[in-house]
Amino acid sequence: MTGKKAFYKDFVLPLEDSHHLKIAGFDSSCSPIRDEAGLVLGLLLILVEKINIVKERRENFEELRVLSKKLEVSKKENETMIEEVSAASAQLNSAQHSLDRSERLFQNIALNVPKSIQYFLNIKIYTYIVR
């Protein structure tokens, strides 16, 4: 101690009461007791028990516990969603692969069609579009 006043707010102490451990909250103030010459003769310690602090901390702990459970549920939901998106992505990749393969096959077939048939097909397609 430096010989100066000190104040501690919401100071928590474990106390034993009839062999039961109890958590108690206090506001505390420490002041030196001096004589006329300014010498420190003793210490005045004032503790004011704050019943609400323990209650508030319990409520905060309970709120944290509830939020932790909600976070765990959200985490599981996110993991499930990621698995579903991954499965859908795999299906999409498979479908894209099949589409690419079909497109290459169609291009190969189109390249092997004789010019006269291509001309005939172009006319037929054109007449269907015009009518």
N, C-alpha and C positions, 0 to 999 in steps of 0.2 A: 504494500500500500504506500502511496506517495504522500499521505497526509492530506489528500484532497477528498472532496465528496465524490461518491460514485452512485449511480442509479442503474438498476437492471430491470428491464420490463419483460414480462412473460418468462420469467426464470422457472424452469421445470426441475423438480426434485423428486426422486423416489423416496417415499417414506414408509416405514414399517409400522403398522398399526395392528396390535394383537396377532402378530405372526402373519399378517397379510401385507403384501406389498401394494402400496397405493401411490399413484402418480399425482402430485400436487403442483399447481402453478402459482407463482408468486410474482408480485412486483416487490423489489427490494431496494433499500436505500442504506448506504453505509456513510457515516460521517464520523470524523475524528472528534473526540472530546478533549478540549485543551484547557490548560490552566491560564492564569493571568499572564504568564510569561510566553505563552504560545506553545508550550511543550505538550505533546500528545500524551494524555493520561489513559485514554481508553478509546473504545469504539462503540458507537451507537448504531445498532443494526435493526432496521425496521423491516419486517416482512408482512405483506398484505396478501392473504391467500385469494387467488382468483379462481373461483369454482368454474367459471365459464371457459377458461382456457383449456381445461382437460376435456370438457364437453365438446368444444369446438374442434379440438384435435381428433377426438373420436369420430365426430361427424365428417371431418375432412378425410380421415382414414377410410371410413365407410364409402364416401363418395369416390375415393381413388380405387377402392376395391370394385365398385360397380362399373366405373369407367374401364378398369382393366379387363373385366369380363366382357364388356361391350367391344373393346378393342380386340380381344381374342376371337369373338364371334365374327367381327369384321375381317380379321385376318383369315379365318377359315373360309368365309364367303369369297374373299379375294382369291385365295388359292383355288377354290372350285371354279371361279370365273376364269382364271388363267388356264386351268386345265381344259375348260370348254372352248376357250378361244384357240388354244393350241390344237385341239382336235379339229375345230372348224378350219383352221389354217392348213392343216395337213390335208383335209378333204379338198380344200380350194386348190392347193398345190397339185394334188392328184388330178383334179378336173382340168386345171390349166395344162398339165402335161398331156392329158388325153386330147385336149383341143389342139395343142401344138402339133401333136402327132397326126391328127386327122387333117389339119391344114396342110402339112407337108405331103401327106398321101394324096390329097385332092390336087395339090400343085403338080405332083408327079403325074397324076392321071391326066390333068389338063395339058401338060406339056407333050404327052404322047398321043393326044387326039389329032388326027390328020387335019390339015388346014381347011379342007372342004367341009368337014363336019363342024369345025369351029365357025366357019362362015354361016352355015345353016343354023347353028345354035344361036348365033348373034342375031340373025334375022328373026327367028322365032321369038326370042326374048324381046326384041324390039317391037314386034307386032303385038305381043301381049301387053306391053307397056302402053302403046299408043291407043289401043282399043279400050 
